[in-house]
Each structure stands twice: as C-alpha cells, then as structure tokens.
C-alpha cells in the first residue's frame, strides 16, 4: 500500500520485503542514492502512520500514510 501510494504520486520506489537488518537497508539506500527511507513498523502501521528518514540530514519523523508525498 505504501509503495502503491508513492508510485501513484510519481515517486520511484525500491521495496524491501525480506526481513533484513536495518544496517543492510541503510547500505542499500546509500547504494541506490535514495533521498529518504519510509519505515513501516507494526505500531506505526496500526495508527495509520509511517516513519520517514531523510538520508541527507538524518531527520526522522512520523507522518500519516495519506499525507505521504
């Protein structure tokens, strides 16, 4: 649903569905020059939220799924 939402808004999405360590995910994001990571945790998902990490600044925040751009 997150990937579909972002793709519908014209964003390029690289999706990791496997259970990988966060270190692997961050290295992968750096290799593909990602601008941000969208982190979907169980607690956030139940609240209709996702975590967003801006890779260039390290800023991290939660946002409602329907507000994602």
N, C-alpha and C positions, 0 to 999 in steps of 0.2 A: 504494500500500500504506500509506503514512504517513497520507494523508487518510482512507482507509477505516478504519484502526485508530482514529484520533481520533474520527471520526464515530460509530463503533461504541460509543465511550465517552461519547457525548453532547456532544462538543465541536463548536463551529461552526468550519468550515474554509473559508478562501479560498485557492484553489490557483493558483499562477502557474507555468505550464508553459513559457511562452516564455522564450527567452534574453534576460533583461533585466539591466541593470546593477544592482548591489546598491543604489545610491543610489535608483533607481526603486522597488525593492522596499520599502525603508525608508519612503519617502514614502507609498507605497500603504498600508502597515501603519498609519502615523500617521493617514491619512485615514479609515480604517475603524475606528480606535480598537482595534487589535489589542493584546492583552496580551503576546503573545510571537510570535517567529518560529521556525519549525522549518526549519533549513538542511540540505539533503541534498547533501553533496559526494561525489564519487566515492570518495575514500579512506575517508571515514566509512562510506559505504554498504557497501563491501567488508568492513568489520569488523562490520557489523550495528549501526552506531551512527548517530545524527543529532545535529546541533548544535542547541542551544536557546538563544535570546537573549531574556531578559526585558526588554521595552522600557522599563518604568518605571525600572529600576535600572541597565540596561546589562550586567547579569550575563550571562555566556555560559559554557556547559558542554556536554559531550557526554554522551549517555545511550544506553543500549541501546534499540533500537526497541521491544522488547516491554515495556519499563518506562515507556514514554511514557504520560502521562495527560492 
